[in-house]
């Protein structure tokens, strides 16, 4: 198992369980991820349903988002300026 990795805890809380060795991973719940992206939680839920954004479905309705995945998602939406 990779070390220094943060894993999601079963109760859908942000992940803080750490194992040493790798760059830490931070998982956010829907509200936290929506704040990070600057969108409403309802919008994020629509993206999850349409599978437009990377996410983890831990159990039932518990959805978690990896911050690194969110950063990559944002970068993929970047539109360069035209001079």
C-alpha positions in Angstrom: 0.0 0.0 0.0 1.4 3.5 -0.9 2.8 5.4 2.0 1.9 9.0 3.0 -1.5 8.7 1.3 -4.7 10.0 2.8 -7.6 7.7 2.4 -11.3 8.3 2.7 -12.9 7.2 5.9 -16.1 5.3 5.8 -18.3 8.0 7.4 -17.8 10.3 4.4 -15.6 12.7 6.3 -12.6 14.3 4.6 -9.8 11.9 4.5 -7.0 12.3 7.0 -5.8 8.7 7.6 -2.2 8.8 6.6 0.2 6.1 5.6 3.8 7.2 5.0 5.7 7.2 1.7 3.8 9.1 -1.1 2.5 12.6 -1.5 -0.6 13.0 0.7 -4.0 12.8 -1.0 -6.8 15.0 0.3 -10.4 14.0 -0.4 -13.2 16.6 -0.1 -17.0 16.1 0.3 -19.4 17.7 -2.2 -19.8 21.0 -0.4 -16.0 21.4 0.0 -15.3 20.4 -3.6 -18.0 22.8 -4.9 -16.4 25.6 -2.9 -13.0 24.7 -4.2 -14.3 24.8 -7.8 -16.4 27.9 -7.3 -19.7 26.2 -8.2 -22.8 25.3 -6.3 -23.1 21.8 -4.7 -26.1 21.1 -6.9 -24.0 21.8 -10.1 -21.4 19.4 -8.8 -24.0 16.8 -8.2 -25.2 17.1 -11.8 -21.6 16.7 -13.0 -21.3 13.6 -10.9 -24.5 12.1 -12.2 -23.4 12.8 -15.8 -19.8 11.5 -15.0 -18.3 14.8 -16.1 -15.9 15.0 -13.1 -13.7 12.5 -11.4 -15.0 11.3 -8.1 -15.2 8.4 -5.6 -18.5 6.9 -4.5 -17.6 5.5 -1.1 -21.0 4.0 -0.1 -24.5 4.8 -1.3 -24.7 8.6 -1.5 -21.3 9.4 -0.1 -19.2 11.1 -2.8 -15.6 12.2 -2.4 -13.3 14.2 -4.6 -9.5 14.1 -4.8 -8.1 17.7 -4.8 -5.5 16.7 -7.4 -8.3 15.4 -9.7 -10.1 18.7 -9.2 -7.0 20.7 -10.1 -6.6 18.6 -13.3 -10.3 19.0 -14.1 -9.9 22.8 -13.7 -6.8 22.9 -15.9 -8.6 21.0 -18.6 -11.2 23.7 -18.7 -8.7 26.5 -19.2 -9.2 28.7 -22.3 -6.1 30.5 -23.5 -6.4 34.2 -24.4 -6.0 35.2 -28.0 -3.9 38.2 -28.7 
